[in-house]
Amino acid sequence: MNYKISNGRLLIDDGDKISVRSEDLYIRDGKISFIPFSQGETFETVDAKSRLVMPGLINMHTHAYMTIMRNYADDVPFTDWLFNGVMPVEDRLPAEAARWASLLAFIEMIRTGTTCFVDMHMYHRQSPLAAKQAGMRGFIGRGLVGDDLFEKGNNRFREALEEKAEFECGTLKFVLSPHAIYTCSTTLLRQVAEQSRELSMLKQIHLSESVTELKDCLEKHGMTPVRLLADLGFLDDKTILAHCVQMQGGDLDLIRESGSTIVTNPASNAKLGNGFAPVADILRKNINLCIGTDGTASNNTLNMFRELGLLSLIHKGIEHDPAALPAETAVRAATVNAAKALHMEERLGVIREGACADLIFLDLREPSLFPGNNILSSLCYSANGSEVESVMIDGKFVMRNREMLTIDTEQVYYEVQKAADLYL
């Protein structure tokens, strides 16, 4: 279906500034256009009066299956949360339950304006199956751990490539996903770097998330986690680094020189007591900065509007500077910066001729956005996600007038509750 979106206000990023324009928009074959339909083309007109039409938000770090563990292991130290809370549940949770939990994640993402996510998952085929059903755009990776990608009994790399072969399409791409430096050997990390180059795949990893990780790496390797990855040839422009809270010395310079992207996760990092990434320094060094929620076991939401506000407010406070992280910077972290990290510039995160039609429609008459004194500021400081009325991914509505069109929400709630009662 092609669409003419009329009477709306469009959030346009021209590279120099983000502005709001009143202009008709055309969706043709899943792509954005400003060229009106010609005679003979069929289309539906969507009245977007009192609506802001903007690029869908891109959540650059998630674990979608973790919705089943929402509010499960809270208010405990990071190591207890991970090793005594999350990992035991992962060990006993069946694959099918992970698929239902991922669908629950996509309900929440869609309802709060996320159209694209970068996921590290633990259950073969379940995340891509759920994403395909939901109509989400995803960059998905099977979590990798161990000593060697190719050793007998370590099936995760094989599973990762099987998922890529089976599911990769216009909306689903696959990412090599070693978990962390403390669950992966240096051999495996070097192998992932080599495979990333050979297969032209992006790669992601949790890095320098906690004081313990930094301390243990210094003791074991005599260098920081960032320096370790640099020495292994892991850092390059295809690398997505989640967290980067505990930075030391020349860590940020190494990341900048490599072209790697940093994904900050303010709510998760705060809740687990790990601190905050040095975002002001990251921005000063012109490192590509993106934003993610992390999983709901640590956040405990997947609401990117909440994360935008936290990102800006936290770092204004840390820097004692109300101009330290403007709303425009936060919005770009969730749109154009994410597209750059995913090597999808000009195609994601923007309303531009030929870009993918991943769009969200916000009701500007919701009380949280009214009056519209500064719409860009409202996205960062006022919006809470409930203002999202409709969501389009790849030119197809997945939610319209707040009705989910691709997911049976009641069935998802039933299946997730049943699994929670059995396995938590």
C-alpha positions as CSV (number, residue, x, y, z in Angstrom):
1,M,0.0,0.0,0.0
2,N,1.2,3.5,-0.8
3,Y,0.3,6.5,1.4
4,K,-0.1,10.2,1.2
5,I,0.4,11.7,4.7
6,S,-1.2,15.1,4.8
7,N,-1.7,17.9,7.3
8,G,1.1,16.6,9.6
9,R,4.2,18.3,11.0
10,L,7.4,16.6,9.9
11,L,10.6,16.4,12.0
12,I,13.4,17.1,9.5
13,D,17.1,16.7,10.2
14,D,19.1,18.4,7.4
15,G,22.4,17.8,9.0
16,D,22.8,21.3,10.4
17,K,19.7,21.4,12.5
18,I,16.5,19.6,13.3
19,S,13.4,21.6,12.3
20,V,9.6,21.0,12.1
21,R,7.9,21.6,8.8
22,S,4.3,21.4,7.7
23,E,4.4,19.4,4.4
24,D,2.8,16.5,2.7
25,L,4.7,13.2,2.7
26,Y,4.4,10.3,0.3
27,I,5.2,6.6,1.0
28,R,5.9,4.7,-2.1
29,D,7.0,1.1,-2.1
30,G,8.1,1.3,1.5
31,K,10.3,4.4,0.9
32,I,9.8,8.1,1.8
33,S,9.2,10.6,-1.0
34,F,8.3,14.2,-1.4
35,I,7.2,13.6,-5.0
36,P,3.4,13.6,-5.3
37,F,1.7,10.5,-6.8
38,S,1.1,10.6,-10.5
39,Q,-2.2,9.9,-12.1
40,G,-2.9,6.2,-12.0
41,E,-0.9,5.5,-8.8
42,T,-3.1,4.1,-6.1
43,F,-2.7,5.3,-2.5
44,E,-4.4,5.9,0.8
45,T,-4.5,9.3,2.3
46,V,-3.6,9.5,6.0
47,D,-4.8,12.6,7.8
48,A,-2.0,13.6,10.3
49,K,-3.6,16.7,11.6
50,S,-2.2,17.6,15.1
51,R,0.4,14.9,14.6
52,L,4.1,15.0,14.6
53,V,5.6,12.6,12.0
54,M,9.2,11.7,12.9
55,P,11.7,9.0,12.2
56,G,11.2,5.9,14.4
57,L,13.6,5.7,17.3
58,I,16.5,3.2,17.2
59,N,17.2,1.3,20.3
60,M,20.9,0.4,19.9
61,H,21.2,-2.1,22.7
62,T,18.6,-4.6,23.9
63,H,18.0,-8.2,25.1
64,A,14.4,-8.5,24.0
65,Y,13.8,-11.9,25.6
66,M,14.5,-10.4,29.1
67,T,11.0,-9.0,29.4
68,I,10.1,-12.1,31.3
69,M,12.6,-11.0,33.9
70,R,11.2,-7.5,34.3
71,N,11.4,-6.5,38.0
72,Y,12.8,-9.9,38.9
73,A,16.3,-9.3,40.2
74,D,16.2,-5.7,41.4
75,D,18.2,-3.7,43.9
76,V,21.2,-6.0,44.1
77,P,24.9,-5.6,43.1
78,F,25.7,-6.1,39.4
79,T,27.5,-9.4,39.9
80,D,24.7,-10.8,41.9
81,W,22.2,-9.6,39.4
82,L,24.1,-11.2,36.5
83,F,25.4,-14.5,38.0
84,N,22.7,-15.2,40.6
85,G,19.7,-13.6,39.0
86,V,19.7,-13.4,35.2
87,M,22.0,-16.3,34.2
88,P,20.1,-19.1,36.2
89,V,16.8,-18.0,34.6
90,E,18.5,-18.1,31.2
91,D,19.7,-21.6,31.8
92,R,16.2,-22.9,32.6
93,L,14.0,-20.9,30.2
94,P,12.9,-22.8,27.2
95,A,13.4,-21.4,23.7
96,E,9.6,-20.9,23.0
97,A,9.2,-18.8,26.1
98,A,12.0,-16.5,24.9
99,R,10.1,-16.0,21.6
100,W,6.9,-14.9,23.5
101,A,9.0,-12.7,25.8
102,S,10.6,-11.1,22.7
103,L,7.1,-10.4,21.3
104,L,6.2,-8.7,24.5
105,A,9.3,-6.5,24.1
106,F,8.2,-5.6,20.6
107,I,4.7,-4.6,21.8
108,E,6.4,-2.2,24.2
109,M,8.9,-0.9,21.7
110,I,6.2,-0.2,19.1
111,R,3.8,1.5,21.5
112,T,6.6,3.8,22.6
113,G,7.9,4.7,19.2
114,T,10.9,2.3,18.5
115,T,11.0,0.9,15.0
116,C,14.5,-0.6,15.0
117,F,16.5,-2.5,17.6
118,V,19.9,-4.0,18.1
119,D,19.6,-7.3,20.0
120,M,21.9,-9.8,21.7
121,H,20.0,-12.9,22.4
122,M,20.5,-16.4,23.9
123,Y,18.0,-18.7,22.2
124,H,18.5,-19.9,18.7
125,R,16.0,-18.5,16.1
126,Q,13.6,-17.0,18.7
127,S,14.5,-13.3,18.4
128,P,14.4,-13.2,14.6
129,L,11.2,-15.3,14.5
130,A,9.5,-12.8,16.8
131,A,10.9,-9.8,15.0
132,K,9.6,-11.2,11.7
133,Q,6.2,-11.7,13.1
134,A,6.0,-8.3,14.7
135,G,7.3,-6.5,11.5
136,M,10.2,-4.9,13.4
137,R,13.4,-3.8,11.9
138,G,16.2,-5.5,13.7
139,F,20.0,-6.1,13.9
140,I,20.2,-9.3,15.8
141,G,23.0,-11.3,17.2
142,R,23.3,-14.7,18.9
143,G,25.4,-14.2,22.1
144,L,28.8,-15.7,21.8
145,V,30.9,-17.0,24.7
146,G,33.8,-19.4,25.3
147,D,37.3,-20.1,24.3
148,D,37.1,-20.7,20.5
149,L,34.4,-20.1,17.9
150,F,35.1,-23.3,16.2
151,E,35.7,-25.7,19.1
152,K,33.6,-28.9,19.3
153,G,30.5,-28.3,21.5
154,N,30.5,-24.5,21.0
155,N,27.5,-24.3,18.6
156,R,26.7,-20.6,19.0
157,F,28.7,-19.3,16.1
158,R,27.1,-21.9,13.8
159,E,23.7,-20.9,15.1
160,A,24.5,-17.3,14.5
161,L,25.3,-18.0,10.8
162,E,22.3,-20.3,10.5
163,E,20.0,-17.4,11.6
164,K,21.7,-15.1,9.1
165,A,21.1,-17.5,6.3
166,E,17.5,-18.2,7.2
167,F,16.2,-14.8,8.2
168,E,18.3,-12.0,6.7
169,C,16.1,-9.7,4.5
170,G,15.4,-6.1,4.0
171,T,14.3,-5.5,7.6
172,L,16.4,-8.1,9.5
173,K,20.2,-8.0,9.6
174,F,22.6,-10.0,11.8
175,V,25.4,-8.9,14.1
176,L,28.3,-10.9,15.5
177,S,27.8,-10.6,19.3
178,P,30.5,-11.8,21.7
179,H,29.1,-11.2,25.2
180,A,32.0,-9.5,27.0
181,I,35.7,-9.8,27.6
182,Y,35.1,-11.8,30.8
183,T,33.0,-14.5,29.1
184,C,35.0,-14.7,25.9
185,S,38.7,-15.6,25.5
186,T,41.1,-13.4,23.6
187,T,41.3,-16.1,21.0
188,L,37.5,-15.9,20.4
189,L,37.5,-12.1,20.3
190,R,40.3,-12.1,17.7
191,Q,38.3,-14.7,15.7
192,V,35.2,-12.6,15.9
193,A,37.2,-9.6,14.5
194,E,38.4,-11.7,11.7
195,Q,35.0,-13.1,10.9
196,S,33.5,-9.6,11.0
197,R,35.9,-8.5,8.3
198,E,35.6,-11.7,6.2
199,L,31.7,-11.7,6.3
200,S,31.3,-7.9,6.3
201,M,29.2,-8.2,9.5
202,L,28.8,-5.6,12.3
203,K,29.8,-6.7,15.7
204,Q,28.7,-5.7,19.2
205,I,30.0,-6.3,22.7
206,H,29.4,-5.2,26.3
207,L,32.5,-3.3,27.4
208,S,33.8,-1.6,30.5
209,E,30.4,-1.8,32.2
210,S,31.5,-2.2,35.8
211,V,34.4,-1.4,38.1
212,T,34.9,-5.1,38.6
213,E,35.3,-5.7,34.9
214,L,37.9,-2.9,34.6
215,K,39.8,-4.1,37.8
216,D,39.9,-7.8,36.7
217,C,41.1,-6.8,33.2
218,L,43.9,-4.7,34.5
219,E,45.0,-7.5,36.8
220,K,44.7,-10.3,34.1
221,H,45.9,-8.4,31.0
222,G,47.7,-5.4,32.4
223,M,45.5,-3.1,30.3
224,T,42.0,-1.7,30.1
225,P,39.2,-3.5,28.3
226,V,39.3,-0.9,25.5
227,R,43.1,-1.3,25.1
228,L,42.7,-5.1,25.1
229,L,40.1,-5.0,22.2
230,A,42.3,-2.5,20.3
231,D,45.3,-4.8,20.6
232,L,43.2,-7.7,19.4
233,G,42.1,-5.8,16.2
234,F,38.5,-5.8,17.4
235,L,37.9,-2.0,17.2
236,D,36.8,-0.6,13.9
237,D,33.8,1.2,12.3
238,K,31.8,-2.0,12.3
239,T,32.0,-2.2,16.1
240,I,29.2,-1.3,18.6
241,L,30.4,-0.9,22.2
242,A,27.6,-1.1,24.8
243,H,28.0,0.8,28.0
244,C,31.7,2.2,28.2
245,V,31.1,3.4,31.7
246,Q,34.6,2.8,33.2
247,M,36.9,4.7,30.8
248,Q,40.5,5.4,31.7
249,G,43.5,7.1,30.2
250,G,43.5,7.0,26.4
251,D,40.5,4.7,26.1
252,L,38.3,7.3,24.4
253,D,41.1,8.2,22.0
254,L,41.4,4.6,20.9
255,I,37.7,4.4,20.3
256,R,37.7,7.6,18.3
257,E,40.6,6.6,16.2
258,S,39.0,3.2,15.4
259,G,35.7,4.7,14.3
260,S,33.7,2.5,16.7
261,T,30.4,3.6,18.2
262,I,29.6,3.9,21.9
263,V,26.0,3.1,23.1
264,T,25.2,4.5,26.4
265,N,22.4,3.0,28.6
266,P,21.8,5.5,31.3
267,A,18.9,3.8,33.1
268,S,20.5,0.4,33.2
269,N,23.9,1.7,34.3
270,A,22.3,3.8,37.0
271,K,20.0,1.0,38.3
272,L,22.9,-1.5,38.6
273,G,25.1,1.0,40.4
274,N,27.7,1.0,37.6
275,G,27.8,4.8,37.1
276,F,27.5,6.7,33.9
277,A,29.5,6.8,30.6
278,P,31.6,10.0,30.3
279,V,29.2,11.3,27.6
280,A,30.4,14.9,27.6
281,D,34.0,13.7,26.9
282,I,32.6,11.3,24.2
283,L,30.9,14.2,22.5
284,R,33.9,16.5,22.8
285,K,36.0,13.8,21.0
286,N,33.4,13.5,18.2
287,I,32.8,9.8,18.9
288,N,29.6,8.5,17.5
289,L,27.2,8.3,20.5
290,C,24.0,6.2,20.4
291,I,21.5,5.2,23.1
292,G,20.0,2.0,24.2
293,T,17.8,0.7,27.0
294,D,19.5,-2.6,27.6
295,G,17.2,-5.4,28.7
296,T,14.2,-5.1,31.0
297,A,15.9,-7.1,33.6
298,S,18.1,-4.1,34.2
299,N,16.2,-1.1,33.0
300,N,13.2,-2.0,33.5
301,T,11.6,-0.7,30.4
302,L,12.2,-0.5,26.7
303,N,10.9,3.1,26.4
304,M,13.4,5.2,24.4
305,F,11.6,8.5,25.2
306,R,12.3,7.8,28.9
307,E,16.0,7.2,27.9
308,L,16.2,10.4,25.9
309,G,15.2,12.4,28.9
310,L,17.6,10.6,31.3
311,L,20.5,11.0,28.9
312,S,20.1,14.7,28.7
313,L,19.2,15.4,32.3
314,I,21.8,13.2,33.9
315,H,24.7,14.7,32.0
316,K,23.5,18.3,32.4
317,G,23.7,17.5,36.2
318,I,27.1,15.8,36.0
319,E,28.6,18.6,34.0
320,H,26.8,21.4,36.0
321,D,25.9,22.8,32.6
322,P,22.4,23.2,31.3
323,A,23.7,23.3,27.8
324,A,25.9,20.1,28.1
325,L,23.5,17.8,26.2
326,P,20.8,19.6,24.3
327,A,17.6,17.9,23.2
328,E,18.8,17.9,19.6
329,T,21.9,15.9,20.6
330,A,19.8,13.4,22.4
331,V,17.3,13.0,19.5
332,R,20.2,12.5,17.1
333,A,21.7,9.8,19.3
334,A,18.5,7.8,18.8
335,T,18.1,8.5,15.1
336,V,20.9,9.6,12.7
337,N,23.8,8.5,14.9
338,A,22.3,5.1,15.2
339,A,21.9,4.9,11.4
340,K,25.6,5.8,11.1
341,A,26.6,3.0,13.5
342,L,24.5,0.5,11.5
343,H,26.0,1.7,8.2
344,M,22.5,2.8,7.2
345,E,23.1,6.6,6.7
346,E,20.5,8.4,4.6
347,R,18.2,5.3,4.9
348,L,17.3,5.2,8.6
349,G,16.7,7.8,11.3
350,V,15.7,10.5,8.8
351,I,12.8,11.8,6.8
352,R,14.5,12.1,3.4
353,E,13.8,11.3,-0.2
354,G,14.4,7.5,-0.6
355,A,14.8,6.7,3.1
356,C,13.1,3.7,4.6
357,A,9.5,4.6,5.7
358,D,10.1,3.9,9.4
359,L,7.9,6.6,11.0
360,I,6.1,7.3,14.2
361,F,3.1,9.6,14.6
362,L,2.8,11.5,17.9
363,D,-0.4,13.2,19.0
364,L,0.5,16.8,19.7
365,R,-2.7,17.3,21.6
366,E,-1.7,14.9,24.4
367,P,-1.3,17.0,27.5
368,S,2.4,16.1,27.9
369,L,3.1,17.8,24.5
370,F,0.8,20.8,24.8
371,P,1.2,23.6,24.2
372,G,3.8,23.1,21.4
373,N,6.2,25.8,22.4
374,N,9.2,23.8,21.3
375,I,8.4,20.4,19.7
376,L,12.1,19.3,19.6
377,S,12.5,20.0,23.3
378,S,9.3,18.2,24.1
379,L,10.6,14.9,22.7
380,C,13.4,14.9,25.2
381,Y,11.9,16.6,28.3
382,S,8.1,16.0,28.0
383,A,7.3,12.9,26.0
384,N,6.8,9.6,27.8
385,G,5.9,7.4,24.9
386,S,2.2,7.3,25.5
387,E,1.9,10.0,22.8
388,V,2.7,7.6,20.0
389,E,-0.5,6.9,18.1
390,S,0.7,5.1,15.0
391,V,3.9,3.3,13.9
392,M,5.0,2.5,10.4
393,I,8.0,0.2,9.6
394,D,9.2,-0.3,6.0
395,G,6.1,1.4,4.8
396,K,3.7,-0.8,6.6
397,F,1.6,0.1,9.7
398,V,2.4,-2.1,12.6
399,M,0.3,0.0,15.0
400,R,-2.5,2.4,13.8
401,N,-4.6,4.6,16.0
402,R,-3.1,2.7,19.0
403,E,-4.2,-0.7,17.7
404,M,-1.5,-3.4,17.3
405,L,-1.8,-4.9,13.9
406,T,0.9,-7.6,13.8
407,I,0.9,-9.1,17.3
408,D,-1.9,-10.7,19.3
409,T,-1.3,-8.9,22.6
410,E,-3.6,-11.1,24.7
411,Q,-2.0,-14.3,23.6
412,V,1.5,-12.8,24.3
413,Y,0.4,-11.8,27.8
414,Y,-1.0,-15.3,28.4
415,E,2.1,-17.1,27.2
416,V,4.6,-14.8,29.0
417,Q,2.7,-15.1,32.3
418,K,2.6,-18.9,32.0
419,A,6.3,-19.0,31.4
420,A,7.0,-16.6,34.3
421,D,5.0,-18.8,36.7
422,L,6.9,-21.9,35.6
423,Y,10.5,-20.7,35.3
424,L,11.1,-17.7,37.6
